[in-house]
Amino acid sequence: MQQHFSIMGSARYLPRRRITAEELDTRLGLPSGWTLQHTGVAERFEARDDEGPETMGREVVFAALRSANMSLREIDLIIDASLSLQQPIPCNAALLKAALGPELGGIPAIDVHASCLGFLAALQVVNGLFAVGAARRILVSCVETPLRGVNWAEPESACLMGDGAAAFIFEAAPPRAGAAFRLQTFSEGVHHCEVKGGGHRQPPFDYTEGRRSDYLFHMEGGAVHKLASQRLPPMVAEVLVAADCALHELEIVPHQASGPAIEFMARRLGINRNRLHASLAHHGNLVAAGIPYVLHQVRATKPPGTRVMIVGTAAGYTQGAAIFTL
């Protein structure tokens, strides 16, 4: 498969409000050290009412544009790949476009929703659109506020989460060999990670206090781990063959799911720790923003021409990987 894009700019953003693992232990009545031991997250950041998705979106998008030395007028498509939906309709991308100002005119704005792998899915869309000449410059954003939807009665998942954002600017480029993309969904895991309420199946107006947990995030961590241990290694092997490379040649950016999950992935796949990029301890699970948040740092520290693999799992049960060149 060929790569049809260049990364022109990127940025990341964390809200001002910092929450430590020790603070959560106290708040939830957990033994001292429980949160850090079970999640690997030492601190995370929370977007308060005066720093919501619109504010974070503007900040991170304009920072990405500055890093690309571009203006909004040079973008011809906006893709929002966030998990956190601001409202049922219109899509996040339309709301982001409105927050950015009027100068974008009629430029289209669409969402690509793939849970925690939204950025990976959006990158595959970007590559395809560039391959057929349907766009020249695309903005991809992930603006996440998962702390608003966690169930604090389930600290195993709730204490993982953090709010944050990342944005990338892509430009069409001459085809380059050595890229590969994989997304797979195995429906036996469709209920392992979910929020039941809020859609048409269980609408918001049917909410009762007795069903409150249905409207909050729930994850069967053990079931996800078991399925990933079976399904993820064969997919990674496939994508390496497709890109004609070995794991030790790549910089690896995993989904920042949890400390134990990243440790499992490194051990199960045999990843060289010097090439594994994880900063979960300092921001928590940023859902779809996690991969681009860390990828931005890899761009800042590695030279152009570096080959990267982004990889992870998501609700569905979905898993994915992409290999490309910075």
Protein Blocks (a to p, Z undefined) as FASTA:
>chain_A
ZZfbdcfbdcddddfbdcdfklmmmmnopaehklmmmnopabdcdddfklcfklmmmmmm
mmmmmmnopafklpcbdcdfbfbdfbfbdcfklmmmmmnojklmmaccddddehjllmmm
mmmmmmmmmmnopafbdcddddddfklmccfklmmlmmmpccdddddddddddddehiac
dddddfklmmmpccfbhpamlgfklpcfklmmmmpccddfklmmmmmmmmmmmmmmmmmm
mnopafklpccddddfbfmlmmmmmmmnopafklpccfklmnopnhjmmmmmmmmmmmmm
pcehiacddddddehiacddddddZZ
